[in-house]
Amino acid sequence: MDVLKDTLEWFANNIFNEVGILLGLIVLVGFWLQKKPVEEIVAGGLRAAIGIYALFAGIALFIGGLLAFQTIVASAFGLEPPTSEVSLDDFLADQGGTIAMVITVGFLLHVLIVRVFRLTYVYLTGHLMFWMSVVVTASLVAAWGELSQLTLVLVGSVILAAYWTLQPMYMASKTKKVIGSDDWGYAHTSSSVCWLAATAAPAVGDPSKDDSEKVHLPQRLSFFKDVNVSTALVIAVIMLVAMVFADAAVRSEQAAAYDPDVNPWIWAMIQSLRFAAGIAILLFGVRMFLAEIVPAFKGISDRLIPGARPALDAPTVFPYAPTAVMLGFLGSTAVFLILMAVFAAIDWIVIVPPMIMLFFPGGAAGVFGNRYGGWKGAVLGGAINGLFLAVGQAVTWTLLTDTGPQLATLADPDWYIMTWSILFVQSPMAFGTFEEAFVTVFGWMMVAGILMGGGHALRRRNGRLDPSDQEEQPRTARPEPVPGA
């Protein structure tokens, strides 16, 4: 038993939590199954892994700026986030082995389900597989208390296998419309807000007239069409405005962490430039690994899992509408900051701006919103994400007090849905506190939505297809060139 446990933990820590290694190995296997020459197999695997680490290098370059901006904004608002006696680190130290087994067993079960039922997508966003395992384990403990490790592994792996199987499926038609093909699926814990953005966007805009990538600008402002330039300028303005209201000591501390001799205002400009450079590197990495993973997965689809395609991380949709990414991020941030001030004013809870989650889910929701409603849809998608993150953090912090409340401040939208769903199953009629009542109402709304969705699926199966589900012909099967990227 110990050998099995150690093996599962090894795979979780060294394969699933290292996305470059995971996708590099998948490309190697895919090309090997296609009987490609050795040089193509090796080169393809290496290019895929390098592309992933280039993507992460870009992320690392601008995440430092996002975290610094998060600190500056909190200072500007003069708010102190809540604290807890139980930290996420404590929970990970206590349940780390269980979480490793949950992710490994859950993924094997997911692949088995896809293979047996001849489904389409294999979920391959490794780092989010790890975090969703943490969320599910923490939620199960929060709902039912100290469960045995065997129970946590069995129940948690089944929940995760179901999520990893279903999530790319319900995003499939909308993802196809965004990327112009069904070469891969969308595997990210922002799927709920992306789906909502695509569903609501037609009510606010027309993608054929308002496409964010084709908005007409006066000649003097034409430089904004270069996504790198517009990103640097927009982030610089946001940073400088926040710096004006932030405490001088906080400004100096953040700048000194970068370089003790640099002026804080110059540091703010540097962070905006690093942010833009990080986005450019991220987009480069996305293109590099997509060029390998999509053709390589054909070998796996032909030989191991018939008809299967990879489901991939959120940045894979960014090259299709990089301007919409920024619009989604800005809309997401604006709504969150407004609600942060409102919640503090009514003395509910002080929430923390999670800049990474405002950017990635907000940017992805912007892309989906743009495809269905133009730039107005992109802004709406971001706003939905900001609303989701603000309310989700405020509600969920106290619900995870005994496990890892910091998960509420790190969460993508689907994390909240998973936590609320598990807590609802445990107590479907809890109204003791506002947070419990929220979860109860949410849970019954989910039940109603699932029943309505099932009825819609039956109508589609009987040939009565809703016109809104009819897809346009794909525009292109590959990302369009991004100026300056």
Rosetta blueprint (number, residue, H / E / L):
1 M L
2 D H
3 V H
4 L H
5 K H
6 D H
7 T H
8 L H
9 E H
10 W H
11 F H
12 A H
13 N H
14 N H
15 I H
16 F H
17 N L
18 E L
19 V H
20 G H
21 I H
22 L H
23 L H
24 G H
25 L H
26 I H
27 V H
28 L H
29 V H
30 G H
31 F H
32 W H
33 L H
34 Q L
35 K L
36 K L
37 P L
38 V H
39 E H
40 E H
41 I H
42 V H
43 A H
44 G H
45 G H
46 L H
47 R H
48 A H
49 A H
50 I H
51 G H
52 I H
53 Y H
54 A H
55 L H
56 F H
57 A H
58 G H
59 I H
60 A H
61 L H
62 F H
63 I H
64 G H
65 G H
66 L H
67 L H
68 A H
69 F H
70 Q H
71 T H
72 I H
73 V H
74 A H
75 S H
76 A H
77 F H
78 G L
79 L L
80 E L
81 P L
82 P L
83 T L
84 S L
85 E L
86 V L
87 S L
88 L H
89 D H
90 D H
91 F H
92 L H
93 A H
94 D H
95 Q H
96 G H
97 G H
98 T H
99 I H
100 A H
101 M H
102 V H
103 I H
104 T H
105 V H
106 G H
107 F H
108 L H
109 L H
110 H H
111 V H
112 L H
113 I H
114 V H
115 R H
116 V H
117 F L
118 R L
119 L L
120 T L
121 Y E
122 V E
123 Y E
124 L L
125 T L
126 G H
127 H H
128 L H
129 M H
130 F H
131 W H
132 M H
133 S H
134 V H
135 V H
136 V H
137 T H
138 A H
139 S H
140 L H
141 V H
142 A H
143 A H
144 W H
145 G L
146 E L
147 L L
148 S L
149 Q H
150 L H
151 T H
152 L H
153 V H
154 L H
155 V H
156 G H
157 S H
158 V H
159 I H
160 L H
161 A H
162 A H
163 Y H
164 W H
165 T H
166 L H
167 Q H
168 P H
169 M H
170 Y H
171 M L
172 A H
173 S H
174 K H
175 T H
176 K H
177 K H
178 V H
179 I H
180 G L
181 S L
182 D L
183 D L
184 W L
185 G E
186 Y E
187 A L
188 H L
189 T L
190 S L
191 S H
192 S H
193 V H
194 C H
195 W H
196 L H
197 A H
198 A H
199 T H
200 A H
201 A H
202 P H
203 A H
204 V L
205 G L
206 D L
207 P H
208 S H
209 K H
210 D H
211 D L
212 S H
213 E H
214 K H
215 V L
216 H L
217 L L
218 P L
219 Q H
220 R H
221 L H
222 S H
223 F H
224 F H
225 K H
226 D L
227 V H
228 N H
229 V H
230 S H
231 T H
232 A H
233 L H
234 V H
235 I H
236 A H
237 V H
238 I H
239 M H
240 L H
241 V H
242 A H
243 M H
244 V H
245 F H
246 A L
247 D L
248 A H
249 A H
250 V H
251 R H
252 S H
253 E H
254 Q H
255 A H
256 A H
257 A H
258 Y H
259 D L
260 P L
261 D L
262 V L
263 N L
264 P H
265 W H
266 I H
267 W H
268 A H
269 M H
270 I H
271 Q H
272 S H
273 L H
274 R H
275 F H
276 A H
277 A H
278 G H
279 I H
280 A H
281 I H
282 L H
283 L H
284 F H
285 G H
286 V H
287 R H
288 M H
289 F H
290 L H
291 A H
292 E H
293 I H
294 V H
295 P H
296 A H
297 F H
298 K H
299 G H
300 I H
301 S H
302 D H
303 R H
304 L L
305 I L
306 P L
307 G L
308 A L
309 R E
310 P E
311 A E
312 L E
313 D L
314 A H
315 P H
316 T H
317 V H
318 F H
319 P H
320 Y H
321 A L
322 P H
323 T H
324 A H
325 V H
326 M H
327 L H
328 G H
329 F H
330 L H
331 G H
332 S H
333 T H
334 A H
335 V H
336 F H
337 L H
338 I H
339 L H
340 M H
341 A H
342 V H
343 F H
344 A H
345 A H
346 I L
347 D L
348 W L
349 I L
350 V L
351 I L
352 V L
353 P L
354 P L
355 M H
356 I H
357 M H
358 L H
359 F H
360 F H
361 P H
362 G H
363 G H
364 A H
365 A H
366 G H
367 V H
368 F H
369 G H
370 N H
371 R H
372 Y H
373 G H
374 G H
375 W H
376 K H
377 G H
378 A H
379 V H
380 L H
381 G H
382 G H
383 A H
384 I H
385 N H
386 G H
387 L H
388 F H
389 L H
390 A H
391 V H
392 G H
393 Q H
394 A H
395 V H
396 T H
397 W H
398 T H
399 L H
400 L L
401 T L
402 D L
403 T L
404 G L
405 P L
406 Q L
407 L H
408 A H
409 T H
410 L H
411 A L
412 D L
413 P H
414 D H
415 W H
416 Y H
417 I H
418 M H
419 T H
420 W H
421 S H
422 I H
423 L H
424 F H
425 V H
426 Q H
427 S L
428 P L
429 M L
430 A L
431 F L
432 G L
433 T L
434 F H
435 E H
436 E H
437 A H
438 F H
439 V H
440 T H
441 V H
442 F H
443 G H
444 W H
445 M H
446 M H
447 V H
448 A H
449 G H
450 I H
451 L H
452 M H
453 G H
454 G H
455 G H
456 H H
457 A H
458 L H
459 R H
460 R H
461 R H
462 N L
463 G L
464 R L
465 L L
466 D L
467 P H
468 S H
469 D H
470 Q L
471 E L
472 E L
473 Q L
474 P L
475 R L
476 T L
477 A L
478 R L
479 P L
480 E L
481 P L
482 V L
483 P L
484 G L
485 A L
